[in-house]
């Protein structure tokens, strides 16, 4: 767990810095300088390009993570494994791009009346998707040798900072929204280029080849794994994005924009999971290689409780600051109080997902990875059906309910299988204590006296809530890792004082 702790804490700092920038963009800038339809389109192109790139990648990131330990060599050539996987990704991009062009009339038929911007920028998604494929490939290349910090910085800080700059440029009327779209796509290309340069600079990989036919590589097994991975991964992401796609098609970009605004605010709850997963995924993959089940069980348990602790605090922190959030945004297209139920329902969905910990990945990294593909297909069919039934009547709230029910069912199914098949599960009585601590902290923060200044109220209300939450978490020793880290910092402070 030493590697996990070091990189997780660094990744957490980067992730939270990126979260702050994202919140500035989401809460302060997008509502002021774009309307809900433009913001809805911005989220739509991200959703479509992410799905596009996942299918086009042919499951290569998953192949890298699962099979690299078997092809690692001291000469840094790694049996040509990286070259072969790169060729597969390029082939997949060309094939899917051809289909994307051929199927243009079919795809646009769902958005012609509700999302004119998507029609206008249809072909822009091809380079956008290529840049995402390149970044994901390079990010996983770094991750398999435990180099996760820089890619996290590029994606969560630099890309968001560039978005901030572009929004400010819109405010000064130096560019318009059309220019913003073009610059945002270019920024994805820039971070891919910077990541490529950093990977080359590490010296951990050789770009020379001895075997151009890749004879030592078990191509059939990897392609089969990649196809299963791409199906399960694409459907899993579709599970996250289907609300955006269906709301834009059935209700329009404006309604989808308001929904996405709350969804992007709720995403903060998943930040601790994103930071942990960048390193723990690799740990689990290596543990499966040696059948080290105790290590997998330990990581599974520790990540679940840590993610629940941090995620629950973030969830109640946003709820107690609801009025402050509205006061800052001041855009009725986004801040109508009737929409806040969207955040509550979506937030619960994120909490369920991160508290499940690594249950999905434990299955996909094992020899039972095909099972997750079956589960995820059933989940997306269920989710699409719920959205189709609920959106006409409840619009955004219907999508939120569909997401919560689907993600809860999927997490229960994967948890049950791991408990039954591998005899491990992450939950203890401490998870119940987190619920109790969250309730107490929420009541104190929610009913605390409201200060006349918005920013002062945010600082004071959040500080009091966090202090109560932190003290109770520490006192009841909810997570030994968290307590050990706190003790380390306290000892350092005491030494400085002495």
PyMOL commands that set and color helices and strands:
alter all, ss='L'
color gray80, all
select helices_A, chain A and resi 2-33+36-56+60-71+78-102+104-108+116-120+124-143+149-171+177-202+219-250+253-289+293-320+322-329+332-335+337-355+359-364+369-394+396-421+429-446+454-475+480-497
alter helices_A, ss='H'
color red, helices_A
deselect
rebuild
show_as cartoon
